[in-house]
Amino acid sequence: MEGLIAVIGASGRSGAALCRALAQRGLRYRPVVRDRARWAVLGLPGEPRLAALEDAPALAAALEGATRIASCAHARWTPAILAAAPEGATLVLMGSTRRFSRWPDAHGDGVRLGEAALLAGRHPGVMLHPTMIYGAQGENNVQRLAALLKRLPVAPLPGGGRALVQPIHQDDVTASLMAALDRDWPAPQALVVAGPTALAYRDFLAAVAEAAGLRIPPILPVPMAPLRLLAPIAARLPGLPKIGADEIRRLTEDKAFDIGPMKEELKVHPRPLGEGLAATFTQE
């Protein structure tokens, strides 16, 4: 992994985790951030370059001299990154498996747009599409779910929580980013990164409860429509985490993926969910 690595979104969860890994390996990187103070709070090495992704001249200046560019910003910014990247630079971009959702929304549409731009562009590299990420410092997926389980006598789930999920630990996402930066890509491509196995959401919920030392609540199957209507009301109640109507809708679709290409291309073998959850709640 020779040359300078520019890390866009370095002060975010995945970006900061990547910078820690790069620093541990003694690799030269340049954090590209919007807010210098937010970067400084992390206490990581590296002099940041300030650049808003909508500011083309500032972004081009921040990326100048980089031979590899890792972006943990939303994939919708891919066209701007492609336009600002030095000629011949390899790109490793974060997408999302939301690009496969059958429910249209701005997030998924932006990921699809970004992927199409990368695949049609002149730069080699890869867009990694992670599933639900847990275990990062400050992430709120499993922690928010655990907080909700503390307060609910039953778990109301659309379809009884039978739709599949395949969460991936942040350390495995970071390992995937590092592996992608460490290899040469002959052409742009996209790759899903996910946990080792898919499981029903009701089983994921039980695993989170067990790891957090909580009682596993009984599942109450509820139609999706009333849950979506109740979501804005529940969000106003003190002590209850906010869960959006769109999040409830996505609980009804399977999110299960083949990770054979991930293991073959990146040589990353993600950890089992139980192991990752145990580490997540131990570090709290």
C-alpha positions as CSV (number, residue, x, y, z in Angstrom):
1,M,0.0,0.0,0.0
2,E,2.5,2.6,-1.2
3,G,1.9,6.4,-1.5
4,L,-0.5,8.7,0.2
5,I,-4.0,7.6,1.2
6,A,-6.6,10.2,1.4
7,V,-9.5,9.3,3.8
8,I,-12.7,11.2,3.1
9,G,-15.1,11.3,6.0
10,A,-12.3,10.6,8.4
11,S,-14.1,11.9,11.5
12,G,-17.1,9.6,11.0
13,R,-17.4,6.2,12.7
14,S,-16.1,4.1,9.8
15,G,-13.6,6.8,8.7
16,A,-12.1,7.1,12.2
17,A,-11.8,3.3,12.5
18,L,-10.0,3.2,9.2
19,C,-7.6,5.9,10.2
20,R,-6.8,4.0,13.4
21,A,-6.0,0.9,11.4
22,L,-3.8,2.9,9.0
23,A,-2.0,4.6,11.9
24,Q,-1.4,1.2,13.6
25,R,0.3,0.0,10.4
26,G,2.4,3.1,10.1
27,L,0.9,4.0,6.7
28,R,0.8,7.6,5.4
29,Y,-2.7,9.0,5.2
30,R,-4.4,12.4,5.0
31,P,-7.8,12.9,6.7
32,V,-10.3,14.9,4.7
33,V,-13.0,16.4,6.9
34,R,-15.5,19.2,7.1
35,D,-14.9,20.1,10.7
36,R,-11.4,20.4,12.2
37,A,-12.6,20.4,15.8
38,R,-14.5,17.1,15.3
39,W,-11.4,15.5,14.0
40,A,-9.2,16.9,16.8
41,V,-11.5,15.3,19.4
42,L,-10.6,11.9,18.1
43,G,-6.9,12.3,19.1
44,L,-5.7,10.5,16.0
45,P,-2.5,11.4,14.1
46,G,-2.7,13.2,10.8
47,E,-3.1,16.8,9.7
48,P,-6.6,17.2,8.3
49,R,-7.5,18.9,5.1
50,L,-10.8,20.8,5.2
51,A,-13.1,20.2,2.3
52,A,-16.9,20.1,1.8
53,L,-17.7,17.5,-0.9
54,E,-19.8,20.1,-2.7
55,D,-16.8,22.4,-3.0
56,A,-15.0,21.0,-6.0
57,P,-11.8,23.1,-5.8
58,A,-11.3,22.4,-2.1
59,L,-11.9,18.7,-2.6
60,A,-9.4,18.5,-5.5
61,A,-6.8,20.3,-3.3
62,A,-7.5,18.0,-0.4
63,L,-7.0,14.9,-2.7
64,E,-3.9,16.3,-4.5
65,G,-1.0,13.8,-4.5
66,A,-3.1,10.8,-3.2
67,T,-2.5,7.5,-4.9
68,R,-5.4,5.8,-3.1
69,I,-8.6,7.4,-1.9
70,A,-10.9,5.8,0.7
71,S,-14.3,7.5,1.1
72,C,-16.6,6.7,4.1
73,A,-18.9,9.5,3.0
74,H,-22.3,8.7,1.5
75,A,-22.0,7.1,-1.9
76,R,-24.1,9.8,-3.6
77,W,-20.9,11.9,-3.5
78,T,-19.1,9.5,-5.8
79,P,-19.4,11.8,-8.9
80,A,-17.8,14.6,-7.0
81,I,-15.0,12.4,-5.8
82,L,-14.4,11.0,-9.3
83,A,-14.1,14.5,-10.7
84,A,-11.7,15.7,-8.0
85,A,-9.5,12.5,-7.8
86,P,-5.9,12.6,-9.2
87,E,-5.5,10.8,-12.5
88,G,-4.8,7.1,-11.9
89,A,-5.8,7.1,-8.2
90,T,-7.5,3.9,-6.9
91,L,-10.8,4.5,-5.2
92,V,-12.3,2.5,-2.3
93,L,-15.7,3.8,-1.5
94,M,-18.4,2.9,1.0
95,G,-21.8,2.1,-0.3
96,S,-24.6,0.3,1.4
97,T,-26.8,-2.8,0.8
98,R,-29.7,-0.3,0.9
99,R,-29.0,-0.2,-2.9
100,F,-30.7,-3.6,-3.1
101,S,-33.9,-2.5,-1.2
102,R,-37.2,-2.8,-3.1
103,W,-38.4,0.3,-1.1
104,P,-37.4,3.5,-2.9
105,D,-35.8,6.2,-0.8
106,A,-33.2,8.9,-1.1
107,H,-30.5,6.9,0.7
108,G,-30.8,3.8,-1.6
109,D,-31.2,6.0,-4.7
110,G,-28.0,7.8,-3.8
111,V,-26.0,4.6,-3.4
112,R,-27.2,3.3,-6.8
113,L,-26.3,6.6,-8.4
114,G,-22.8,6.4,-6.8
115,E,-22.2,2.8,-7.8
116,A,-23.2,3.5,-11.4
117,A,-20.8,6.5,-11.5
118,L,-17.9,4.5,-10.2
119,L,-18.5,1.6,-12.6
120,A,-18.7,4.0,-15.6
121,G,-15.7,6.0,-14.5
122,R,-12.1,5.9,-15.4
123,H,-10.7,5.1,-12.0
124,P,-9.9,1.6,-10.8
125,G,-11.3,0.6,-7.4
126,V,-14.3,-0.9,-5.6
127,M,-17.4,0.2,-3.8
128,L,-18.1,-1.9,-0.7
129,H,-21.7,-2.4,0.2
130,P,-21.9,-3.2,4.0
131,T,-25.0,-4.6,5.6
132,M,-26.0,-3.2,9.1
133,I,-22.8,-2.3,10.9
134,Y,-22.5,-2.8,14.6
135,G,-19.7,-2.6,17.1
136,A,-18.3,0.8,16.1
137,Q,-17.5,3.4,18.7
138,G,-20.6,5.5,19.0
139,E,-22.8,3.4,16.7
140,N,-26.4,3.2,17.6
141,N,-27.8,0.0,16.0
142,V,-27.5,-2.7,18.7
143,Q,-27.2,-0.1,21.5
144,R,-30.5,1.5,20.5
145,L,-32.2,-1.8,20.2
146,A,-30.9,-2.9,23.6
147,A,-32.3,0.4,25.1
148,L,-35.7,-0.3,23.5
149,L,-35.7,-3.9,24.8
150,K,-35.2,-2.6,28.4
151,R,-38.5,-0.8,28.2
152,L,-40.8,-3.1,26.2
153,P,-42.6,-6.1,27.8
154,V,-43.0,-7.6,24.3
155,A,-41.3,-7.0,21.0
156,P,-43.8,-5.9,18.3
157,L,-42.3,-6.9,15.0
158,P,-43.9,-6.8,11.5
159,G,-44.4,-10.3,10.2
160,G,-43.2,-11.7,13.5
161,G,-39.6,-10.7,12.8
162,R,-39.0,-13.5,10.3
163,A,-37.2,-11.3,7.6
164,L,-33.5,-12.0,7.4
165,V,-30.6,-9.8,8.5
166,Q,-26.9,-10.3,8.2
167,P,-25.1,-7.7,10.4
168,I,-21.3,-7.1,10.1
169,H,-19.0,-5.9,12.9
170,Q,-17.2,-2.6,12.4
171,D,-13.8,-4.3,12.7
172,D,-14.7,-6.5,9.7
173,V,-15.7,-3.5,7.7
174,T,-12.4,-1.9,8.6
175,A,-10.5,-5.0,7.6
176,S,-12.4,-5.0,4.3
177,L,-11.5,-1.4,3.6
178,M,-7.8,-2.1,4.5
179,A,-7.8,-5.2,2.2
180,A,-9.4,-3.2,-0.6
181,L,-6.8,-0.5,-0.3
182,D,-4.0,-3.1,-0.2
183,R,-4.8,-4.6,-3.6
184,D,-4.8,-3.4,-7.2
185,W,-8.2,-3.4,-8.9
186,P,-8.0,-3.8,-12.7
187,A,-11.3,-2.1,-13.2
188,P,-14.0,-0.6,-11.0
189,Q,-16.4,-3.0,-9.3
190,A,-18.9,-3.4,-6.4
191,L,-18.8,-5.9,-3.6
192,V,-21.1,-6.7,-0.7
193,V,-19.5,-7.1,2.8
194,A,-21.6,-8.8,5.4
195,G,-21.6,-11.0,8.4
196,P,-21.0,-14.8,8.1
197,T,-24.6,-15.9,8.2
198,A,-28.1,-14.5,7.8
199,L,-30.6,-14.9,10.6
200,A,-34.2,-13.9,11.3
201,Y,-34.6,-10.5,12.9
202,R,-36.3,-12.1,15.8
203,D,-33.2,-14.2,16.4
204,F,-31.0,-11.1,16.0
205,L,-33.1,-9.3,18.6
206,A,-32.7,-12.3,21.0
207,A,-29.0,-12.3,20.5
208,V,-28.7,-8.6,21.3
209,A,-30.8,-9.1,24.4
210,E,-28.7,-12.0,25.6
211,A,-25.4,-10.1,24.9
212,A,-26.7,-7.1,26.8
213,G,-27.8,-9.2,29.8
214,L,-31.5,-8.5,29.2
215,R,-34.5,-10.7,29.3
216,I,-35.5,-11.9,25.8
217,P,-39.0,-10.5,25.3
218,P,-41.7,-12.5,23.6
219,I,-42.4,-11.6,20.0
220,L,-45.7,-10.0,19.1
221,P,-46.4,-10.2,15.4
222,V,-48.0,-6.9,14.2
223,P,-49.0,-5.8,10.7
224,M,-46.5,-3.3,9.3
225,A,-49.1,-0.5,8.6
226,P,-50.1,0.2,12.2
227,L,-46.5,0.1,13.4
228,R,-45.5,2.7,10.8
229,L,-48.4,4.9,11.9
230,L,-47.4,4.6,15.6
231,A,-43.7,5.3,14.9
232,P,-44.0,9.2,15.0
233,I,-46.1,9.0,18.2
234,A,-43.7,6.6,20.0
235,A,-40.8,9.0,19.0
236,R,-42.3,11.7,21.2
237,L,-42.5,9.5,24.3
238,P,-39.7,10.1,26.8
239,G,-37.2,7.2,27.2
240,L,-38.0,5.5,23.9
241,P,-35.5,5.5,21.1
242,K,-36.7,7.0,17.8
243,I,-37.4,4.4,15.1
244,G,-38.6,5.8,11.8
245,A,-41.4,4.5,9.7
246,D,-39.0,3.7,6.9
247,E,-36.9,1.5,9.3
248,I,-40.0,-0.4,10.2
249,R,-40.8,-1.0,6.5
250,R,-37.3,-2.3,5.9
251,L,-37.8,-4.9,8.6
252,T,-40.2,-6.8,6.3
253,E,-37.6,-7.5,3.5
254,D,-34.8,-10.1,3.6
255,K,-31.3,-8.7,3.7
256,A,-29.2,-11.9,3.1
257,F,-26.1,-11.9,0.9
258,D,-23.5,-14.3,-0.5
259,I,-20.1,-13.4,1.0
260,G,-18.1,-15.7,-1.1
261,P,-16.9,-12.8,-3.3
262,M,-15.9,-10.9,-0.1
263,K,-13.8,-13.8,1.2
264,E,-12.3,-14.5,-2.2
265,E,-11.5,-10.9,-3.2
266,L,-10.6,-9.4,0.2
267,K,-9.6,-12.5,2.2
268,V,-11.7,-11.3,5.1
269,H,-13.7,-13.9,7.1
270,P,-16.2,-12.0,9.3
271,R,-16.7,-12.9,12.9
272,P,-19.8,-14.7,14.1
273,L,-22.6,-12.5,15.5
274,G,-22.3,-13.8,19.0
275,E,-18.6,-13.0,19.2
276,G,-19.1,-9.5,17.8
277,L,-22.0,-8.7,20.2
278,A,-20.0,-10.0,23.2
279,A,-17.2,-7.6,22.3
280,T,-19.6,-4.7,21.6
281,F,-21.3,-4.8,25.1
282,T,-18.0,-5.6,26.9
283,Q,-16.4,-2.4,25.6
284,E,-19.3,-0.2,26.9
